[in-house]
Structure formats: structure tokens, C-alpha cells
Amino acid sequence: MVRMDLQEFLTHVRSGSPIIGGSPEHEFMHGASQDAFRITAQINDGYRTPDEIRDLLSELTGTAIDESVMVFPPFYSEFGKNLRLGKDVFINLGCRFQDTGGITIGDGALIGHGCTLTTLNHSVDPDRRADMEPKPISIGRKVWLGASVTVVPGVTIGDGAIVGAGSVVTKDVPANTIVAGVPANALRSTGFDA
């Protein structure tokens, strides 16, 4: 059996190469998810101080989480090691991050409660449905995602943008733009330059 380490896996994913069902990458992803589930269970199991949550998030992501970051549990991540949080990020309760393909959240972003960020698409071919295509999500600085927003793989949301509650973001959002709907469409400029 071929073994791989985290850096090999992240190099594979960041290249945009598919994760083939049953491959070493697929097995690594499933193994890593068990560690993420253990850590998120600790985050969500009873009361934790903000410092304790940040310590657990640092363990989940493998990077230091700035003391300005605030996360309200419950919080879910199925991988953790491809999640990057900037300074002054606020994540409200009940968010679900599928970060295997990569999620970056910029400084000062507000993520409303119940948001779902997904970074993997399954193959369209029903005989290859276990194969996955990783596509990262990038959320810019001072972005505000309203409650229950879903962001699909490969989307970039520009600095200062606002996404209305309940929206499904299927395409890139320009900076300083308000979008809403299913799928989300541009409504107007925020009138500010983030």
C-alpha cells in the first residue's frame, strides 16, 4: 500500500488533480477526516472558552490561529488542514466547512450562522462518482456572508462583498458587491471600498 504525508496530499489537491476513489489520496483524505472529527467533537462538546476553541482550531488546521479570531460552536470541518483564517475573522454557530480543496478566509470576514462552504465536486460520470475534483474557495477581507449561505467549489468572493442570507454562491463575486439569491446574483455596489 502506498502511503503519503500531508504535504504530498496538499500538493496533489492544490494542483487541481482529481482525488480518485480508492487512491492513496482518497485513503489519506478519509484518514485525516477522522482526526478532524475528533477535534471538532472536542470543540462542540460542552462549553469551551474562546482561547480553548482557538487552541483546538490551531490543532485542527495545523497553523496558529490569531487571538482575534472568534468561532461560536458548533463548528464542523471534515479535513481542517487546508483551512486558513485571517485576523479578526468571526464564524457564527453551526457552520460547516468542507476544506479538503482549500478554504481561505481573509482578515475581518464575518461568516453568518449555518453557512456551508464546499470545495469538492464528485464526478459527473456515475461509474466514477467516488472521484472528486478539488476547487478552493477564497473569501476576501471584510466579506460578510449572511446566515445559511452556501458557497460551492471554486468560488472567489472579493474584498468587502456582502452575500445575502440563504444565498447559493455559484460564481465569483466582485469586490464591494452585494449579491443574493439562488443562485446569487449581483444587486448593487456596497458603496464602500474595502
C-alpha positions in Angstrom: 0.0 0.0 0.0 1.3 3.5 -0.9 1.5 5.9 2.0 1.5 9.7 1.7 2.0 12.6 4.1 0.1 15.8 4.4 2.4 17.9 2.2 2.1 15.3 -0.6 -1.6 15.3 -0.3 -1.9 19.2 -0.3 0.4 19.4 -3.3 -1.8 17.0 -5.1 -5.0 18.9 -4.2 -3.6 22.3 -4.9 -2.6 21.2 -8.4 -6.3 20.6 -9.1 -5.7 17.0 -9.8 -8.7 14.7 -9.0 -8.9 12.6 -5.9 -9.6 9.2 -7.5 -11.9 6.9 -5.4 -9.7 4.2 -3.7 -6.4 6.0 -4.5 -3.8 6.8 -1.9 -5.0 10.4 -1.9 -8.6 9.2 -1.2 -7.4 7.0 1.6 -5.3 9.8 3.1 -8.3 12.2 3.0 -10.5 9.7 4.8 -7.9 9.0 7.4 -7.3 12.8 8.0 -11.1 13.3 8.4 -11.0 11.1 11.5 -8.6 13.4 13.2 -10.8 16.4 12.1 -13.9 14.8 13.5 -12.1 14.1 16.8 -11.0 17.7 17.2 -14.4 19.2 16.1 -16.1 16.9 18.6 -13.9 18.5 21.3 -14.8 22.0 20.1 -18.5 21.1 20.1 -18.6 19.0 23.3 -19.7 21.3 26.2 -18.5 24.8 26.9 -15.1 25.9 25.7 -13.5 29.3 26.4 -12.6 31.4 23.3 -8.9 30.6 24.0 -9.6 26.8 24.2 -11.5 27.0 20.9 -8.6 28.8 19.2 -6.2 26.2 20.5 -8.3 23.4 19.1 -8.7 25.3 15.8 -4.9 25.6 15.7 -4.6 21.8 16.2 -7.3 21.3 13.5 -5.7 23.5 10.9 -2.0 22.8 11.8 -1.4 26.6 11.9 -1.5 29.2 14.7 -4.9 30.9 14.9 -4.7 34.6 15.8 -6.2 35.7 19.1 -8.6 38.0 17.3 -10.4 35.1 15.7 -13.8 34.1 17.2 -15.7 31.0 16.4 -19.1 30.2 18.0 -19.7 26.4 18.2 -20.9 24.1 16.9 -18.4 24.2 14.1 -17.7 21.4 11.6 -14.8 20.6 9.3 -14.1 17.4 7.6 -10.4 17.9 7.0 -9.1 21.0 8.7 -5.5 21.1 7.3 -6.5 23.1 4.3 -8.3 25.9 6.1 -6.7 29.3 6.6 -8.3 32.0 8.8 -7.1 35.6 8.7 -7.2 38.0 11.7 -10.4 39.3 13.1 -12.5 36.5 11.5 -15.8 35.8 13.1 -17.6 32.5 12.4 -21.1 32.2 13.9 -22.7 29.0 15.1 -23.5 25.9 13.1 -21.1 26.4 10.1 -19.9 23.5 8.0 -16.6 23.7 6.1 -15.5 21.1 3.6 -12.0 22.4 3.3 -10.2 19.5 1.6 -9.9 21.5 -1.6 -8.8 24.6 0.4 -10.7 27.5 2.1 -9.0 30.8 2.8 -10.9 33.5 4.8 -9.5 37.0 4.8 -9.0 39.4 7.6 -12.2 40.8 9.1 -14.6 38.5 7.4 -17.9 37.7 9.1 -19.4 34.2 8.4 -23.1 34.0 9.4 -24.6 31.1 11.3 -25.3 28.0 9.4 -23.1 28.7 6.4 -21.8 25.8 4.3 -18.5 26.1 2.3 -17.8 23.2 0.0 -14.6 22.5 -2.0 -15.1 19.1 -3.6 -17.3 18.1 -6.6 -18.0 14.4 -7.3 -17.5 13.1 -10.8 -20.5 13.5 -13.2 -19.8 10.0 -14.5 -22.0 7.7 -12.4 -19.3 5.0 -12.7 -16.7 7.4 -11.3 -18.9 9.1 -8.7 -16.4 8.3 -5.9 -13.8 10.5 -7.7 -13.6 14.1 -6.5 -12.4 17.4 -8.1 -10.9 19.8 -5.5 -11.5 23.5 -6.1 -10.6 26.1 -3.5 -12.8 28.8 -2.0 -11.3 32.2 -1.4 -13.2 34.7 0.8 -11.7 38.2 0.8 -11.1 40.7 3.5 -14.1 42.2 5.3 -16.6 40.0 3.5 -19.9 39.3 5.2 -21.8 36.1 4.5 -25.3 36.2 5.8 -27.0 33.3 7.6 -27.3 30.0 5.8 -25.2 30.9 2.8 -23.8 28.1 0.7 -20.6 28.6 -1.3 -19.8 26.0 -3.9 -16.3 24.8 -5.0 -14.0 27.2 -6.9 -15.7 30.5 -5.9 -13.8 33.6 -5.0 -15.6 36.4 -3.1 -13.9 39.7 -3.4 -13.0 42.1 -0.5 -15.9 43.9 1.1 -18.6 41.9 -0.6 -21.9 41.0 1.1 -23.8 37.8 0.4 -27.5 37.9 1.4 -28.9 35.3 3.8 -29.9 31.9 2.2 -28.0 32.6 -1.0 -26.1 29.9 -3.0 -22.9 31.4 -4.5 -22.1 29.6 -7.7 -19.8 32.1 -9.4 -17.2 34.7 -8.3 -18.4 37.8 -6.5 -16.6 41.1 -7.3 -15.2 43.2 -4.5 -17.6 45.6 -2.7 -20.7 44.0 -4.3 -23.9 42.9 -2.7 -25.2 39.6 -4.1 -28.3 37.5 -3.1 -30.5 34.7 -4.4 -30.4 31.1 -5.6 -28.1 31.3 -7.5 -26.7 34.5 -6.1 -26.7 37.5 -8.5 -25.3 41.0 -8.1 -27.8 43.5 -6.7 -25.6 46.6 -6.4 -22.4 48.0 -5.1 -21.9 48.4 -1.3 -20.9 52.0 -1.9 -17.7 51.4 0.1 -14.2 50.4 -0.9 -12.9 47.6 1.3 
